[in-house]
Amino acid sequence: MKRNLRASLKYSISFLLTLFFLYLAFRGTDWEQLGVALRDAKYVWILLMVPCILISHGFRALRWRILLHPIKSEISLHNLFSAVMVGYMVNNLIPRAGELARPYMLGRRENISKTAAFGTVVVERILDVWTFLFLLVLFLVFYRGPLFESFPWLTEVGLVSAVLTVGLLVVFLLFMIRRERGLKLLRLAIRPLPPDFATRLEKMFMSFLDGFLFVKDPRRYFAIAMLSLVIWAWYILMLYLPFFGFGLVELYSLDLYSAAILVVVTSVGVMVPTPGATGTYHSFATETLVRLYDVDRTLALGYATATHAVGYLAITIVGLLYFIREHASIKEAMRAEVPPEGTRLSEDPSRGGT
């Protein structure tokens, strides 16, 4: 009952946030003019987003394989890509649920611990935040436009994101490096819980830590960093090409740099738990184009509406095709894996087992 109540509350909040940001984006809209902007757009340019999305997620799958290497050295890139697409498809329907669906899908195909795979998904999110922070610092140093005057909260978001992600990574790394000590602390914290549940929780947590084992191989750091930048470079190209579809290059001289700024600002909106960034992307993208580049609001909203629709549909369709092929269940995907009773943790305090 409590779980159902929490789920209902979470989905209700997500639904209300979606409505709120859609209202912010579309309030006062001249619907006739918006229809004209959408009708006159050159959709060949907008549809070029689709290969950009697929290629960027292909590189994301490749980076994920590197993170998973200490858990399983040979993992099919196709299976990784399939899991990535299913995860993003689920996020389009249920905010943040895709982070559970991804390791579930990969675990089914590759016979690895879903909990450990989930640990690597957490690492991925930390890497994405750090790439966002890297771009934000570059803009702080080199950008001379009114970015931080128009969006003063960007600095605060950057600082909070840095503190949270660094703190989270440090905690998990300390637990992983000093595994026996961490295990003692964990057991002390969960002692009041029922014994069976505490045992299952302990095994899940120790398996989860395996997702951070990549830090023991510094040789892979450079590849991980470069792939993180490549992923975001494709995101930038993905939002740049539709500029031509709405005449924003000719009319307002928008360029790749403008697209990079748009990616950074809208990334903050993606952090808000709405299905597929619906509402948040519309609002943040429109405000960025209007405030920084004086783009006509209706034209900016048309750009936001079209690019969100194409991206949303592309990810949902491709992810759904993979999901159907796997005969998967969303309900099952929401359940975290627990190692079977009797599974012995590794005696190596720095490694552990699943």
C-alpha positions as CSV (number, residue, x, y, z in Angstrom):
1,M,0.0,0.0,0.0
2,K,2.8,2.4,0.9
3,R,4.7,1.6,-2.2
4,N,1.6,2.3,-4.4
5,L,1.0,5.6,-2.5
6,R,4.6,6.7,-3.1
7,A,4.4,5.7,-6.8
8,S,1.1,7.6,-7.2
9,L,2.6,10.7,-5.5
10,K,5.7,10.6,-7.7
11,Y,3.7,10.3,-10.9
12,S,1.3,13.0,-9.8
13,I,4.2,15.4,-9.1
14,S,5.7,14.5,-12.5
15,F,2.4,15.2,-14.2
16,L,1.9,18.5,-12.4
17,L,5.5,19.6,-13.3
18,T,4.8,18.7,-17.0
19,L,1.6,20.8,-17.0
20,F,3.4,23.7,-15.2
21,F,6.3,23.9,-17.7
22,L,4.0,23.4,-20.7
23,Y,1.9,26.4,-19.4
24,L,5.1,28.5,-19.0
25,A,6.2,27.6,-22.5
26,F,2.8,28.1,-24.3
27,R,1.1,30.9,-22.3
28,G,0.1,33.8,-24.5
29,T,0.9,31.8,-27.7
30,D,-0.6,32.9,-31.0
31,W,-1.7,29.4,-32.1
32,E,-2.3,30.5,-35.7
33,Q,1.2,31.9,-36.0
34,L,2.7,28.8,-34.3
35,G,0.9,26.6,-36.8
36,V,2.4,28.7,-39.6
37,A,5.9,28.4,-38.1
38,L,5.5,24.6,-37.9
39,R,3.9,24.3,-41.4
40,D,6.7,26.3,-43.1
41,A,9.6,24.6,-41.4
42,K,11.9,22.5,-43.5
43,Y,11.6,19.1,-41.9
44,V,14.4,17.5,-43.8
45,W,16.8,19.4,-41.4
46,I,14.7,18.5,-38.4
47,L,14.6,14.8,-39.3
48,L,18.4,14.8,-39.4
49,M,18.1,14.8,-35.6
50,V,17.3,11.1,-35.8
51,P,20.7,9.8,-37.0
52,C,22.4,12.2,-34.5
53,I,20.3,10.7,-31.7
54,L,21.2,7.1,-32.8
55,I,24.9,7.8,-33.2
56,S,25.1,9.6,-29.9
57,H,23.5,6.7,-28.1
58,G,25.8,4.3,-30.0
59,F,28.8,6.1,-28.5
60,R,27.0,6.0,-25.1
61,A,26.7,2.2,-25.5
62,L,30.4,2.1,-26.3
63,R,31.3,4.1,-23.2
64,W,29.0,1.9,-21.1
65,R,30.9,-1.2,-22.3
66,I,34.1,0.3,-21.0
67,L,32.5,1.0,-17.6
68,L,31.2,-2.6,-17.5
69,H,34.5,-4.2,-18.6
70,P,35.6,-5.1,-15.0
71,I,32.2,-6.9,-14.5
72,K,32.3,-8.7,-17.9
73,S,35.0,-8.2,-20.5
74,E,33.1,-9.1,-23.6
75,I,29.7,-7.6,-24.0
76,S,27.8,-7.2,-27.3
77,L,27.7,-3.6,-28.4
78,H,24.3,-4.4,-30.0
79,N,22.9,-5.5,-26.6
80,L,24.3,-2.4,-25.0
81,F,22.7,-0.2,-27.6
82,S,19.4,-2.0,-27.3
83,A,19.4,-1.5,-23.5
84,V,20.3,2.2,-23.9
85,M,17.4,2.8,-26.3
86,V,14.9,0.9,-24.1
87,G,16.0,2.9,-21.1
88,Y,15.4,6.2,-22.9
89,M,12.1,5.0,-24.2
90,V,11.0,4.1,-20.7
91,N,12.1,7.5,-19.5
92,N,9.8,9.0,-22.1
93,L,6.9,7.3,-20.4
94,I,8.0,7.1,-16.8
95,P,10.5,9.6,-15.6
96,R,13.8,8.1,-14.2
97,A,12.4,4.5,-14.6
98,G,14.7,4.0,-17.6
99,E,17.7,3.9,-15.2
100,L,16.3,0.6,-13.9
101,A,15.1,-0.7,-17.3
102,R,18.6,-0.4,-18.8
103,P,20.4,-2.8,-16.4
104,Y,17.4,-5.1,-16.5
105,M,17.5,-5.4,-20.3
106,L,21.3,-5.9,-20.3
107,G,21.2,-8.4,-17.5
108,R,18.6,-10.5,-19.5
109,R,20.9,-10.6,-22.5
110,E,24.3,-10.8,-21.0
111,N,23.7,-12.7,-17.8
112,I,25.3,-10.2,-15.5
113,S,24.3,-8.7,-12.2
114,K,21.6,-6.1,-12.9
115,T,22.5,-4.4,-9.6
116,A,26.1,-4.0,-10.7
117,A,25.0,-2.8,-14.1
118,F,22.8,-0.2,-12.3
119,G,26.0,1.0,-10.5
120,T,27.5,1.8,-13.9
121,V,24.4,3.7,-14.9
122,V,24.9,5.9,-11.9
123,V,28.5,6.4,-12.9
124,E,27.2,7.4,-16.4
125,R,24.9,10.0,-14.9
126,I,27.9,11.4,-12.9
127,L,29.9,11.6,-16.1
128,D,27.1,13.4,-17.9
129,V,26.9,15.9,-15.1
130,W,30.7,16.4,-15.2
131,T,30.6,17.0,-19.0
132,F,27.8,19.5,-18.4
133,L,30.0,21.2,-15.8
134,F,33.0,21.2,-18.1
135,L,31.0,23.1,-20.8
136,L,29.6,25.4,-18.2
137,V,33.1,26.3,-17.0
138,L,34.1,27.0,-20.6
139,F,31.2,29.4,-21.0
140,L,32.1,31.1,-17.8
141,V,35.7,31.7,-19.1
142,F,35.1,32.5,-22.8
143,Y,31.4,33.5,-23.3
144,R,30.8,37.2,-23.4
145,G,27.0,37.2,-24.0
146,P,24.2,37.6,-21.4
147,L,24.0,33.9,-20.6
148,F,24.5,34.1,-16.8
149,E,22.6,37.4,-16.6
150,S,19.6,35.8,-18.4
151,F,19.9,32.6,-16.4
152,P,21.5,33.5,-13.1
153,W,20.6,30.2,-11.6
154,L,23.0,28.3,-13.9
155,T,25.9,29.0,-11.6
156,E,24.0,27.7,-8.6
157,V,23.0,24.6,-10.5
158,G,26.6,24.0,-11.5
159,L,27.9,24.3,-8.0
160,V,25.2,22.1,-6.5
161,S,25.7,19.5,-9.3
162,A,29.5,19.5,-8.7
163,V,29.1,19.1,-4.9
164,L,26.5,16.3,-5.2
165,T,28.2,14.3,-7.9
166,V,31.7,14.6,-6.4
167,G,30.4,13.8,-2.9
168,L,28.4,10.8,-4.3
169,L,31.4,9.4,-6.2
170,V,33.8,9.9,-3.2
171,V,31.4,8.0,-0.9
172,F,31.0,5.1,-3.2
173,L,34.7,4.9,-3.9
174,L,35.5,4.9,-0.2
175,F,33.1,2.1,0.3
176,M,34.6,0.2,-2.6
177,I,38.3,0.7,-1.7
178,R,37.6,0.0,2.0
179,R,35.0,-2.6,1.4
180,E,35.3,-4.4,4.7
181,R,35.0,-1.2,6.7
182,G,32.2,-0.1,4.5
183,L,30.4,-3.4,5.1
184,K,30.7,-3.0,8.8
185,L,29.2,0.5,8.6
186,L,26.4,-0.7,6.4
187,R,25.6,-3.6,8.7
188,L,25.4,-1.2,11.6
189,A,23.1,1.1,9.7
190,I,20.7,-1.7,8.7
191,R,20.8,-3.6,11.9
192,P,17.3,-2.4,13.0
193,L,15.8,-3.9,9.8
194,P,14.3,-7.5,9.6
195,P,17.3,-9.9,9.1
196,D,16.2,-11.3,5.7
197,F,15.6,-7.8,4.3
198,A,18.9,-6.6,5.7
199,T,20.8,-9.5,4.1
200,R,19.2,-8.8,0.8
201,L,20.0,-5.1,1.1
202,E,23.6,-5.8,2.0
203,K,24.1,-8.0,-1.0
204,M,22.4,-5.5,-3.4
205,F,24.7,-2.7,-2.1
206,M,27.9,-4.7,-2.4
207,S,26.9,-5.7,-5.9
208,F,26.1,-2.1,-6.8
209,L,29.6,-1.1,-5.8
210,D,31.0,-3.3,-8.6
211,G,29.7,-0.7,-11.0
212,F,32.6,1.6,-9.8
213,L,35.3,-0.9,-10.4
214,F,36.4,0.9,-13.6
215,V,38.3,3.4,-11.4
216,K,41.0,0.6,-10.9
217,D,42.1,0.9,-14.5
218,P,43.4,4.4,-15.2
219,R,44.2,3.4,-18.7
220,R,40.6,3.7,-19.6
221,Y,40.1,7.2,-18.2
222,F,41.1,9.0,-21.4
223,A,38.7,6.9,-23.5
224,I,35.8,7.5,-21.1
225,A,36.5,11.3,-21.1
226,M,36.8,11.5,-24.9
227,L,33.6,9.4,-25.4
228,S,31.7,11.7,-23.0
229,L,32.7,14.7,-25.0
230,V,31.9,13.0,-28.3
231,I,28.4,12.1,-27.0
232,W,27.7,15.8,-26.1
233,A,29.2,16.9,-29.5
234,W,26.5,14.9,-31.2
235,Y,23.9,16.4,-28.9
236,I,25.1,19.9,-30.0
237,L,24.9,18.9,-33.7
238,M,21.5,17.4,-33.1
239,L,20.1,20.8,-32.0
240,Y,22.2,22.8,-34.5
241,L,20.9,21.2,-37.7
242,P,17.2,22.1,-37.0
243,F,18.3,25.8,-36.9
244,F,18.4,25.6,-40.7
245,G,14.8,24.1,-40.7
246,F,13.5,27.3,-39.1
247,G,15.8,29.8,-40.8
248,L,17.5,30.6,-37.5
249,V,21.0,30.6,-39.1
250,E,20.0,33.1,-41.9
251,L,17.7,35.3,-39.7
252,Y,19.6,35.3,-36.4
253,S,23.1,34.1,-37.3
254,L,22.8,31.1,-34.9
255,D,25.8,28.7,-35.1
256,L,27.3,25.6,-33.4
257,Y,28.3,27.8,-30.4
258,S,24.6,28.8,-30.0
259,A,23.6,25.2,-30.2
260,A,26.1,24.3,-27.5
261,I,24.6,26.9,-25.2
262,L,21.2,25.6,-26.0
263,V,22.3,22.1,-25.0
264,V,23.7,23.3,-21.7
265,V,20.6,25.3,-20.7
266,T,18.1,22.6,-21.8
267,S,20.1,20.0,-19.9
268,V,19.0,21.7,-16.7
269,G,15.4,21.2,-17.8
270,V,16.1,17.5,-18.5
271,M,17.1,17.1,-14.8
272,V,13.5,17.9,-13.9
273,P,11.5,14.6,-13.6
274,T,9.0,15.0,-16.5
275,P,8.4,12.3,-19.1
276,G,10.9,12.8,-21.9
277,A,11.6,16.3,-20.7
278,T,8.1,17.3,-21.9
279,G,7.4,20.9,-20.9
280,T,10.8,21.6,-19.4
281,Y,12.6,21.3,-22.8
282,H,9.9,23.5,-24.5
283,S,10.3,26.1,-21.8
284,F,14.1,26.2,-21.5
285,A,14.7,26.0,-25.2
286,T,12.3,28.8,-26.0
287,E,13.6,31.1,-23.3
288,T,17.2,30.5,-24.4
289,L,16.5,31.4,-28.0
290,V,14.4,34.4,-27.0
291,R,16.6,35.9,-24.2
292,L,20.0,35.3,-25.7
293,Y,19.4,35.7,-29.5
294,D,16.2,37.7,-29.7
295,V,14.5,35.0,-31.7
296,D,10.8,35.6,-32.3
297,R,9.0,33.8,-29.5
298,T,6.6,32.0,-31.7
299,L,9.4,30.8,-34.0
300,A,11.4,29.7,-31.0
301,L,8.5,27.8,-29.6
302,G,8.0,26.2,-33.0
303,Y,11.6,25.1,-33.0
304,A,11.2,23.7,-29.4
305,T,8.0,21.9,-30.3
306,A,9.3,20.3,-33.5
307,T,12.6,19.2,-32.2
308,H,11.1,17.7,-29.0
309,A,8.5,15.8,-31.0
310,V,11.0,14.4,-33.4
311,G,13.4,13.4,-30.7
312,Y,10.7,12.0,-28.5
313,L,9.1,9.9,-31.2
314,A,12.4,8.6,-32.6
315,I,13.6,7.3,-29.2
316,T,10.2,5.9,-28.3
317,I,9.7,4.1,-31.6
318,V,13.3,2.6,-31.7
319,G,13.2,1.7,-28.0
320,L,9.8,0.2,-28.2
321,L,10.9,-2.0,-31.1
322,Y,13.8,-3.4,-29.1
323,F,11.5,-3.8,-26.1
324,I,9.0,-5.8,-28.0
325,R,11.7,-7.9,-29.6
326,E,12.9,-8.9,-26.1
327,H,9.4,-9.8,-24.9
328,A,10.2,-7.6,-21.9
329,S,7.9,-6.4,-19.1
330,I,8.1,-2.9,-17.7
331,K,6.9,-4.2,-14.3
332,E,9.8,-6.7,-14.2
333,A,12.2,-3.9,-15.3
334,M,11.3,-1.9,-12.2
335,R,12.5,-4.7,-9.9
336,A,16.1,-4.6,-8.8
337,E,18.0,-7.8,-8.9
338,V,19.2,-9.4,-5.7
339,P,21.8,-12.2,-5.7
340,P,20.4,-15.5,-4.6
341,E,20.6,-16.5,-1.0
342,G,23.9,-18.2,-0.2
343,T,25.9,-16.2,-2.7
344,R,29.2,-15.5,-1.0
345,L,30.8,-12.1,-1.2
346,S,34.4,-12.1,-2.4
347,E,37.0,-12.3,0.3
348,D,38.9,-9.5,-1.5
349,P,37.7,-6.4,0.3
350,S,38.6,-4.2,-2.7
351,R,36.6,-6.3,-5.2
352,G,33.6,-8.1,-3.7
353,G,31.4,-10.4,-5.8
354,T,27.8,-10.8,-7.0
